[in-house]
Amino acid sequence: MHKHRKISEKSLENLRPFGTLPPEEQKEIARLGGIASGEKRRYMADLRSAMIEQLAGVQLAEETRAEYRAAIVRYVREERKKQKRRRVRN
């Protein structure tokens, strides 16, 4: 279990709301967050593949990876069609 640390008042005084930061700083923070998010997503995908490989073997892992890719492609196509329909209606 995690022990909750007590946050000091001085620490809270150093925090600044995101909306009050200059646009350049907001953009940089968002960019770094996107990079970290991508790294975490890739790490989790690799971990998932490694677990599948350990549990079911390499062949099933490759099949599963192909199924994920196919599902993502299908989803992207469907979303693009929905966006086109919305544009036509508007």
Biopython code that builds the backbone (N, CA, C, O; Angstrom):
import numpy as np
from Bio.PDB.StructureBuilder import StructureBuilder

atoms = [
    (1, "MET", "N", (0.823, -1.178, 0.000)),
    (1, "MET", "CA", (0.000, 0.000, 0.000)),
    (1, "MET", "C", (0.872, 1.247, 0.000)),
    (1, "MET", "O", (1.968, 1.265, 0.559)),
    (2, "HIS", "N", (0.365, 2.263, -0.628)),
    (2, "HIS", "CA", (1.084, 3.526, -0.686)),
    (2, "HIS", "C", (0.773, 4.342, 0.559)),
    (2, "HIS", "O", (-0.373, 4.423, 1.002)),
    (3, "LYS", "N", (1.806, 4.937, 1.103)),
    (3, "LYS", "CA", (1.601, 5.860, 2.214)),
    (3, "LYS", "C", (1.432, 7.250, 1.622)),
    (3, "LYS", "O", (2.218, 7.678, 0.776)),
    (4, "HIS", "N", (0.435, 7.925, 2.061)),
    (4, "HIS", "CA", (0.188, 9.276, 1.555)),
    (4, "HIS", "C", (1.078, 10.263, 2.289)),
    (4, "HIS", "O", (1.108, 10.310, 3.519)),
    (5, "ARG", "N", (1.798, 11.049, 1.505)),
    (5, "ARG", "CA", (2.640, 12.074, 2.097)),
    (5, "ARG", "C", (1.815, 13.320, 2.313)),
    (5, "ARG", "O", (0.900, 13.629, 1.550)),
    (6, "LYS", "N", (2.149, 14.005, 3.336)),
    (6, "LYS", "CA", (1.496, 15.284, 3.592)),
    (6, "LYS", "C", (2.179, 16.344, 2.730)),
    (6, "LYS", "O", (3.406, 16.450, 2.739)),
    (7, "ILE", "N", (1.417, 17.112, 2.002)),
    (7, "ILE", "CA", (1.958, 18.137, 1.110)),
    (7, "ILE", "C", (2.080, 19.436, 1.892)),
    (7, "ILE", "O", (1.128, 19.887, 2.529)),
    (8, "SER", "N", (3.250, 20.021, 1.834)),
    (8, "SER", "CA", (3.477, 21.258, 2.579)),
    (8, "SER", "C", (2.835, 22.441, 1.859)),
    (8, "SER", "O", (2.590, 22.406, 0.653)),
    (9, "GLU", "N", (2.576, 23.461, 2.621)),
    (9, "GLU", "CA", (1.976, 24.676, 2.066)),
    (9, "GLU", "C", (2.914, 25.343, 1.067)),
    (9, "GLU", "O", (2.460, 25.908, 0.072)),
    (10, "LYS", "N", (4.234, 25.282, 1.326)),
    (10, "LYS", "CA", (5.192, 25.891, 0.401)),
    (10, "LYS", "C", (5.125, 25.228, -0.966)),
    (10, "LYS", "O", (5.229, 25.899, -1.993)),
    (11, "SER", "N", (4.950, 23.898, -0.978)),
    (11, "SER", "CA", (4.846, 23.186, -2.258)),
    (11, "SER", "C", (3.624, 23.650, -3.030)),
    (11, "SER", "O", (3.684, 23.835, -4.246)),
    (12, "LEU", "N", (2.533, 23.835, -2.338)),
    (12, "LEU", "CA", (1.304, 24.267, -2.998)),
    (12, "LEU", "C", (1.426, 25.682, -3.546)),
    (12, "LEU", "O", (0.814, 26.010, -4.562)),
    (13, "GLU", "N", (2.208, 26.515, -2.884)),
    (13, "GLU", "CA", (2.391, 27.889, -3.352)),
    (13, "GLU", "C", (3.165, 27.936, -4.668)),
    (13, "GLU", "O", (2.998, 28.873, -5.449)),
    (14, "ASN", "N", (4.003, 26.944, -4.919)),
    (14, "ASN", "CA", (4.795, 26.907, -6.147)),
    (14, "ASN", "C", (3.999, 26.475, -7.373)),
    (14, "ASN", "O", (4.442, 26.686, -8.502)),
    (15, "LEU", "N", (2.836, 25.877, -7.166)),
    (15, "LEU", "CA", (2.026, 25.415, -8.295)),
    (15, "LEU", "C", (1.375, 26.591, -9.003)),
    (15, "LEU", "O", (0.942, 27.560, -8.379)),
    (16, "ARG", "N", (1.319, 26.477, -10.340)),
    (16, "ARG", "CA", (0.643, 27.508, -11.140)),
    (16, "ARG", "C", (-0.401, 26.830, -12.009)),
    (16, "ARG", "O", (-0.119, 25.787, -12.598)),
    (17, "PRO", "N", (-1.600, 27.393, -12.106)),
    (17, "PRO", "CA", (-2.611, 26.810, -12.984)),
    (17, "PRO", "C", (-2.120, 26.794, -14.439)),
    (17, "PRO", "O", (-1.461, 27.728, -14.894)),
    (18, "PHE", "N", (-2.451, 25.725, -15.147)),
    (18, "PHE", "CA", (-1.990, 25.558, -16.522)),
    (18, "PHE", "C", (-2.432, 26.722, -17.409)),
    (18, "PHE", "O", (-1.681, 27.165, -18.278)),
    (19, "GLY", "N", (-3.623, 27.202, -17.194)),
    (19, "GLY", "CA", (-4.164, 28.284, -18.017)),
    (19, "GLY", "C", (-3.449, 29.612, -17.853)),
    (19, "GLY", "O", (-3.573, 30.494, -18.703)),
    (20, "THR", "N", (-2.704, 29.763, -16.772)),
    (20, "THR", "CA", (-2.004, 31.027, -16.550)),
    (20, "THR", "C", (-0.597, 31.024, -17.147)),
    (20, "THR", "O", (0.070, 32.058, -17.153)),
    (21, "LEU", "N", (-0.144, 29.891, -17.641)),
    (21, "LEU", "CA", (1.189, 29.806, -18.239)),
    (21, "LEU", "C", (1.179, 30.436, -19.628)),
    (21, "LEU", "O", (0.139, 30.455, -20.286)),
    (22, "PRO", "N", (2.316, 30.951, -20.082)),
    (22, "PRO", "CA", (2.385, 31.493, -21.439)),
    (22, "PRO", "C", (2.152, 30.375, -22.474)),
    (22, "PRO", "O", (2.459, 29.214, -22.204)),
    (23, "PRO", "N", (1.618, 30.714, -23.642)),
    (23, "PRO", "CA", (1.311, 29.699, -24.659)),
    (23, "PRO", "C", (2.512, 28.822, -25.036)),
    (23, "PRO", "O", (2.355, 27.625, -25.275)),
    (24, "GLU", "N", (3.700, 29.414, -25.088)),
    (24, "GLU", "CA", (4.880, 28.621, -25.453)),
    (24, "GLU", "C", (5.157, 27.550, -24.402)),
    (24, "GLU", "O", (5.490, 26.412, -24.733)),
    (25, "GLU", "N", (5.016, 27.923, -23.146)),
    (25, "GLU", "CA", (5.264, 26.967, -22.065)),
    (25, "GLU", "C", (4.181, 25.886, -22.041)),
    (25, "GLU", "O", (4.478, 24.717, -21.794)),
    (26, "GLN", "N", (2.933, 26.272, -22.295)),
    (26, "GLN", "CA", (1.850, 25.295, -22.376)),
    (26, "GLN", "C", (2.123, 24.292, -23.487)),
    (26, "GLN", "O", (1.948, 23.086, -23.310)),
    (27, "LYS", "N", (2.556, 24.806, -24.636)),
    (27, "LYS", "CA", (2.841, 23.944, -25.783)),
    (27, "LYS", "C", (3.960, 22.965, -25.470)),
    (27, "LYS", "O", (3.877, 21.790, -25.824)),
    (28, "GLU", "N", (5.007, 23.444, -24.807)),
    (28, "GLU", "CA", (6.145, 22.590, -24.454)),
    (28, "GLU", "C", (5.735, 21.503, -23.462)),
    (28, "GLU", "O", (6.129, 20.346, -23.609)),
    (29, "ILE", "N", (4.951, 21.870, -22.459)),
    (29, "ILE", "CA", (4.487, 20.891, -21.478)),
    (29, "ILE", "C", (3.604, 19.850, -22.160)),
    (29, "ILE", "O", (3.731, 18.657, -21.885)),
    (30, "ALA", "N", (2.716, 20.289, -23.042)),
    (30, "ALA", "CA", (1.843, 19.363, -23.758)),
    (30, "ALA", "C", (2.646, 18.433, -24.664)),
    (30, "ALA", "O", (2.334, 17.247, -24.768)),
    (31, "ARG", "N", (3.681, 18.966, -25.319)),
    (31, "ARG", "CA", (4.527, 18.152, -26.190)),
    (31, "ARG", "C", (5.245, 17.076, -25.386)),
    (31, "ARG", "O", (5.277, 15.912, -25.785)),
    (32, "LEU", "N", (5.821, 17.471, -24.251)),
    (32, "LEU", "CA", (6.528, 16.507, -23.405)),
    (32, "LEU", "C", (5.566, 15.446, -22.863)),
    (32, "LEU", "O", (5.923, 14.274, -22.745)),
    (33, "GLY", "N", (4.346, 15.873, -22.537)),
    (33, "GLY", "CA", (3.342, 14.919, -22.070)),
    (33, "GLY", "C", (2.973, 13.925, -23.161)),
    (33, "GLY", "O", (2.782, 12.740, -22.886)),
    (34, "GLY", "N", (2.872, 14.403, -24.397)),
    (34, "GLY", "CA", (2.563, 13.510, -25.518)),
    (34, "GLY", "C", (3.672, 12.506, -25.762)),
    (34, "GLY", "O", (3.408, 11.339, -26.054)),
    (35, "ILE", "N", (4.912, 12.954, -25.643)),
    (35, "ILE", "CA", (6.054, 12.056, -25.824)),
    (35, "ILE", "C", (6.042, 10.982, -24.736)),
    (35, "ILE", "O", (6.218, 9.798, -25.026)),
    (36, "ALA", "N", (5.837, 11.393, -23.492)),
    (36, "ALA", "CA", (5.803, 10.439, -22.380)),
    (36, "ALA", "C", (4.644, 9.460, -22.541)),
    (36, "ALA", "O", (4.778, 8.275, -22.233)),
    (37, "SER", "N", (3.510, 9.957, -23.022)),
    (37, "SER", "CA", (2.350, 9.104, -23.240)),
    (37, "SER", "C", (2.646, 8.037, -24.293)),
    (37, "SER", "O", (2.291, 6.871, -24.120)),
    (38, "GLY", "N", (3.292, 8.438, -25.374)),
    (38, "GLY", "CA", (3.652, 7.490, -26.424)),
    (38, "GLY", "C", (4.618, 6.437, -25.934)),
    (38, "GLY", "O", (4.492, 5.263, -26.282)),
    (39, "GLU", "N", (5.592, 6.850, -25.124)),
    (39, "GLU", "CA", (6.550, 5.891, -24.566)),
    (39, "GLU", "C", (5.839, 4.883, -23.676)),
    (39, "GLU", "O", (6.115, 3.686, -23.750)),
    (40, "LYS", "N", (4.937, 5.352, -22.847)),
    (40, "LYS", "CA", (4.194, 4.470, -21.942)),
    (40, "LYS", "C", (3.315, 3.522, -22.738)),
    (40, "LYS", "O", (3.228, 2.338, -22.415)),
    (41, "ARG", "N", (2.657, 4.035, -23.783)),
    (41, "ARG", "CA", (1.785, 3.199, -24.611)),
    (41, "ARG", "C", (2.582, 2.088, -25.292)),
    (41, "ARG", "O", (2.147, 0.937, -25.328)),
    (42, "ARG", "N", (3.766, 2.444, -25.837)),
    (42, "ARG", "CA", (4.612, 1.431, -26.471)),
    (42, "ARG", "C", (5.107, 0.409, -25.457)),
    (42, "ARG", "O", (5.158, -0.787, -25.745)),
    (43, "TYR", "N", (5.471, 0.885, -24.269)),
    (43, "TYR", "CA", (5.932, -0.015, -23.215)),
    (43, "TYR", "C", (4.833, -1.010, -22.850)),
    (43, "TYR", "O", (5.088, -2.209, -22.730)),
    (44, "MET", "N", (3.609, -0.510, -22.673)),
    (44, "MET", "CA", (2.499, -1.394, -22.304)),
    (44, "MET", "C", (2.186, -2.392, -23.408)),
    (44, "MET", "O", (1.865, -3.545, -23.120)),
    (45, "ALA", "N", (2.272, -1.970, -24.672)),
    (45, "ALA", "CA", (2.036, -2.883, -25.794)),
    (45, "ALA", "C", (3.098, -3.972, -25.821)),
    (45, "ALA", "O", (2.783, -5.142, -26.037)),
    (46, "ASP", "N", (4.348, -3.599, -25.605)),
    (46, "ASP", "CA", (5.424, -4.595, -25.566)),
    (46, "ASP", "C", (5.239, -5.552, -24.396)),
    (46, "ASP", "O", (5.447, -6.757, -24.536)),
    (47, "LEU", "N", (4.851, -5.022, -23.256)),
    (47, "LEU", "CA", (4.618, -5.861, -22.085)),
    (47, "LEU", "C", (3.476, -6.842, -22.348)),
    (47, "LEU", "O", (3.568, -8.019, -21.999)),
    (48, "ARG", "N", (2.406, -6.353, -22.960)),
    (48, "ARG", "CA", (1.264, -7.206, -23.286)),
    (48, "ARG", "C", (1.694, -8.323, -24.232)),
    (48, "ARG", "O", (1.334, -9.483, -24.035)),
    (49, "SER", "N", (2.460, -7.968, -25.254)),
    (49, "SER", "CA", (2.940, -8.980, -26.203)),
    (49, "SER", "C", (3.839, -10.000, -25.511)),
    (49, "SER", "O", (3.747, -11.196, -25.786)),
    (50, "ALA", "N", (4.704, -9.536, -24.619)),
    (50, "ALA", "CA", (5.596, -10.452, -23.905)),
    (50, "ALA", "C", (4.797, -11.414, -23.030)),
    (50, "ALA", "O", (5.125, -12.597, -22.942)),
    (51, "MET", "N", (3.759, -10.911, -22.389)),
    (51, "MET", "CA", (2.937, -11.781, -21.545)),
    (51, "MET", "C", (2.206, -12.818, -22.389)),
    (51, "MET", "O", (2.117, -13.983, -22.002)),
    (52, "ILE", "N", (1.686, -12.402, -23.530)),
    (52, "ILE", "CA", (1.004, -13.351, -24.415)),
    (52, "ILE", "C", (1.976, -14.405, -24.906)),
    (52, "ILE", "O", (1.654, -15.592, -24.938)),
    (53, "GLU", "N", (3.173, -13.966, -25.289)),
    (53, "GLU", "CA", (4.186, -14.910, -25.764)),
    (53, "GLU", "C", (4.530, -15.924, -24.682)),
    (53, "GLU", "O", (4.682, -17.110, -24.974)),
    (54, "GLN", "N", (4.652, -15.478, -23.450)),
    (54, "GLN", "CA", (4.980, -16.389, -22.359)),
    (54, "GLN", "C", (3.848, -17.353, -22.076)),
    (54, "GLN", "O", (4.084, -18.529, -21.800)),
    (55, "LEU", "N", (2.627, -16.866, -22.143)),
    (55, "LEU", "CA", (1.488, -17.703, -21.791)),
    (55, "LEU", "C", (1.046, -18.630, -22.915)),
    (55, "LEU", "O", (0.661, -19.771, -22.661)),
    (56, "ALA", "N", (1.096, -18.156, -24.144)),
    (56, "ALA", "CA", (0.490, -18.920, -25.230)),
    (56, "ALA", "C", (1.448, -19.250, -26.357)),
    (56, "ALA", "O", (1.091, -20.005, -27.261)),
    (57, "GLY", "N", (2.626, -18.718, -26.328)),
    (57, "GLY", "CA", (3.562, -19.015, -27.396)),
    (57, "GLY", "C", (3.648, -17.895, -28.408)),
    (57, "GLY", "O", (2.758, -17.050, -28.495)),
    (58, "VAL", "N", (4.724, -17.895, -29.170)),
    (58, "VAL", "CA", (5.031, -16.830, -30.118)),
    (58, "VAL", "C", (4.001, -16.745, -31.233)),
    (58, "VAL", "O", (3.626, -15.648, -31.647)),
    (59, "GLN", "N", (3.539, -17.892, -31.725)),
    (59, "GLN", "CA", (2.607, -17.883, -32.853)),
    (59, "GLN", "C", (1.316, -17.158, -32.501)),
    (59, "GLN", "O", (0.831, -16.339, -33.282)),
    (60, "LEU", "N", (0.758, -17.450, -31.334)),
    (60, "LEU", "CA", (-0.472, -16.780, -30.917)),
    (60, "LEU", "C", (-0.237, -15.285, -30.724)),
    (60, "LEU", "O", (-1.104, -14.472, -31.047)),
    (61, "ALA", "N", (0.925, -14.923, -30.203)),
    (61, "ALA", "CA", (1.238, -13.505, -30.013)),
    (61, "ALA", "C", (1.243, -12.777, -31.350)),
    (61, "ALA", "O", (0.713, -11.670, -31.447)),
    (62, "GLU", "N", (1.833, -13.380, -32.386)),
    (62, "GLU", "CA", (1.851, -12.755, -33.713)),
    (62, "GLU", "C", (0.437, -12.625, -34.270)),
    (62, "GLU", "O", (0.096, -11.603, -34.865)),
    (63, "GLU", "N", (-0.384, -13.653, -34.081)),
    (63, "GLU", "CA", (-1.773, -13.593, -34.555)),
    (63, "GLU", "C", (-2.533, -12.482, -33.831)),
    (63, "GLU", "O", (-3.279, -11.719, -34.445)),
    (64, "THR", "N", (-2.332, -12.405, -32.526)),
    (64, "THR", "CA", (-3.020, -11.386, -31.741)),
    (64, "THR", "C", (-2.594, -9.990, -32.172)),
    (64, "THR", "O", (-3.426, -9.090, -32.284)),
    (65, "ARG", "N", (-1.302, -9.808, -32.412)),
    (65, "ARG", "CA", (-0.785, -8.516, -32.857)),
    (65, "ARG", "C", (-1.422, -8.129, -34.195)),
    (65, "ARG", "O", (-1.799, -6.975, -34.394)),
    (66, "ALA", "N", (-1.539, -9.095, -35.107)),
    (66, "ALA", "CA", (-2.165, -8.827, -36.400)),
    (66, "ALA", "C", (-3.642, -8.463, -36.220)),
    (66, "ALA", "O", (-4.154, -7.579, -36.906)),
    (67, "GLU", "N", (-4.318, -9.143, -35.301)),
    (67, "GLU", "CA", (-5.725, -8.838, -35.039)),
    (67, "GLU", "C", (-5.877, -7.416, -34.482)),
    (67, "GLU", "O", (-6.792, -6.691, -34.873)),
    (68, "TYR", "N", (-4.983, -7.021, -33.573)),
    (68, "TYR", "CA", (-5.030, -5.660, -33.038)),
    (68, "TYR", "C", (-4.862, -4.643, -34.161)),
    (68, "TYR", "O", (-5.604, -3.664, -34.243)),
    (69, "ARG", "N", (-3.889, -4.883, -35.014)),
    (69, "ARG", "CA", (-3.658, -3.948, -36.121)),
    (69, "ARG", "C", (-4.884, -3.857, -37.023)),
    (69, "ARG", "O", (-5.289, -2.764, -37.417)),
    (70, "ALA", "N", (-5.476, -5.012, -37.351)),
    (70, "ALA", "CA", (-6.656, -5.017, -38.214)),
    (70, "ALA", "C", (-7.812, -4.274, -37.549)),
    (70, "ALA", "O", (-8.533, -3.526, -38.209)),
    (71, "ALA", "N", (-7.988, -4.476, -36.255)),
    (71, "ALA", "CA", (-9.065, -3.798, -35.532)),
    (71, "ALA", "C", (-8.844, -2.288, -35.522)),
    (71, "ALA", "O", (-9.793, -1.519, -35.669)),
    (72, "ILE", "N", (-7.608, -1.869, -35.351)),
    (72, "ILE", "CA", (-7.302, -0.433, -35.350)),
    (72, "ILE", "C", (-7.577, 0.165, -36.718)),
    (72, "ILE", "O", (-8.150, 1.250, -36.816)),
    (73, "VAL", "N", (-7.176, -0.526, -37.772)),
    (73, "VAL", "CA", (-7.428, -0.040, -39.132)),
    (73, "VAL", "C", (-8.925, 0.086, -39.380)),
    (73, "VAL", "O", (-9.380, 1.078, -39.950)),
    (74, "ARG", "N", (-9.705, -0.931, -38.948)),
    (74, "ARG", "CA", (-11.162, -0.876, -39.112)),
    (74, "ARG", "C", (-11.740, 0.323, -38.370)),
    (74, "ARG", "O", (-12.570, 1.056, -38.908)),
    (75, "TYR", "N", (-11.297, 0.515, -37.139)),
    (75, "TYR", "CA", (-11.802, 1.618, -36.328)),
    (75, "TYR", "C", (-11.504, 2.960, -36.977)),
    (75, "TYR", "O", (-12.379, 3.823, -37.041)),
    (76, "VAL", "N", (-10.292, 3.145, -37.453)),
    (76, "VAL", "CA", (-9.904, 4.410, -38.078)),
    (76, "VAL", "C", (-10.752, 4.657, -39.324)),
    (76, "VAL", "O", (-11.215, 5.776, -39.546)),
    (77, "ARG", "N", (-10.955, 3.635, -40.125)),
    (77, "ARG", "CA", (-11.806, 3.791, -41.328)),
    (77, "ARG", "C", (-13.214, 4.220, -40.949)),
    (77, "ARG", "O", (-13.774, 5.135, -41.554)),
    (78, "GLU", "N", (-13.792, 3.553, -39.938)),
    (78, "GLU", "CA", (-15.149, 3.892, -39.517)),
    (78, "GLU", "C", (-15.238, 5.328, -39.013)),
    (78, "GLU", "O", (-16.189, 6.045, -39.326)),
    (79, "GLU", "N", (-14.239, 5.746, -38.230)),
    (79, "GLU", "CA", (-14.243, 7.111, -37.711)),
    (79, "GLU", "C", (-14.118, 8.133, -38.837)),
    (79, "GLU", "O", (-14.766, 9.180, -38.802)),
    (80, "ARG", "N", (-13.299, 7.837, -39.822)),
    (80, "ARG", "CA", (-13.157, 8.757, -40.954)),
    (80, "ARG", "C", (-14.462, 8.872, -41.725)),
    (80, "ARG", "O", (-14.834, 9.963, -42.159)),
    (81, "LYS", "N", (-15.167, 7.742, -41.899)),
    (81, "LYS", "CA", (-16.461, 7.771, -42.584)),
    (81, "LYS", "C", (-17.450, 8.620, -41.799)),
    (81, "LYS", "O", (-18.204, 9.400, -42.381)),
    (82, "LYS", "N", (-17.449, 8.466, -40.462)),
    (82, "LYS", "CA", (-18.347, 9.259, -39.627)),
    (82, "LYS", "C", (-18.046, 10.744, -39.766)),
    (82, "LYS", "O", (-18.960, 11.563, -39.854)),
    (83, "GLN", "N", (-16.753, 11.090, -39.787)),
    (83, "GLN", "CA", (-16.373, 12.497, -39.924)),
    (83, "GLN", "C", (-16.818, 13.055, -41.258)),
    (83, "GLN", "O", (-17.289, 14.190, -41.327)),
    (84, "LYS", "N", (-16.675, 12.263, -42.342)),
    (84, "LYS", "CA", (-17.125, 12.725, -43.646)),
    (84, "LYS", "C", (-18.623, 12.963, -43.657)),
    (84, "LYS", "O", (-19.095, 13.951, -44.219)),
    (85, "ARG", "N", (-19.382, 12.051, -43.030)),
    (85, "ARG", "CA", (-20.831, 12.212, -42.966)),
    (85, "ARG", "C", (-21.216, 13.478, -42.207)),
    (85, "ARG", "O", (-22.139, 14.193, -42.598)),
    (86, "ARG", "N", (-20.500, 13.743, -41.122)),
    (86, "ARG", "CA", (-20.782, 14.946, -40.340)),
    (86, "ARG", "C", (-20.504, 16.199, -41.155)),
    (86, "ARG", "O", (-21.267, 17.164, -41.095)),
    (87, "ARG", "N", (-19.418, 16.189, -41.915)),
    (87, "ARG", "CA", (-19.062, 17.348, -42.753)),
    (87, "ARG", "C", (-20.116, 17.588, -43.816)),
    (87, "ARG", "O", (-20.480, 18.730, -44.095)),
    (88, "VAL", "N", (-20.605, 16.507, -44.410)),
    (88, "VAL", "CA", (-21.612, 16.633, -45.472)),
    (88, "VAL", "C", (-22.897, 17.207, -44.903)),
    (88, "VAL", "O", (-23.533, 18.039, -45.550)),
    (89, "ARG", "N", (-23.297, 16.786, -43.712)),
    (89, "ARG", "CA", (-24.521, 17.284, -43.076)),
    (89, "ARG", "C", (-24.426, 18.763, -42.723)),
    (89, "ARG", "O", (-25.405, 19.503, -42.825)),
    (90, "ASN", "N", (-23.249, 19.176, -42.313)),
    (90, "ASN", "CA", (-23.078, 20.569, -41.890)),
    (90, "ASN", "C", (-22.857, 21.384, -43.104)),
    (90, "ASN", "O", (-22.685, 22.599, -43.009)),
]
sb = StructureBuilder()
sb.init_structure("model")
sb.init_model(0)
sb.init_chain("A")
sb.init_seg("    ")
for serial, (resi, resn, name, xyz) in enumerate(atoms, 1):
    if name == "N":
        sb.init_residue(resn, " ", resi, " ")
    sb.init_atom(name, np.array(xyz, "f"), 0.0, 1.0, " ", f" {name:<3s}", serial, name[0])
structure = sb.get_structure()
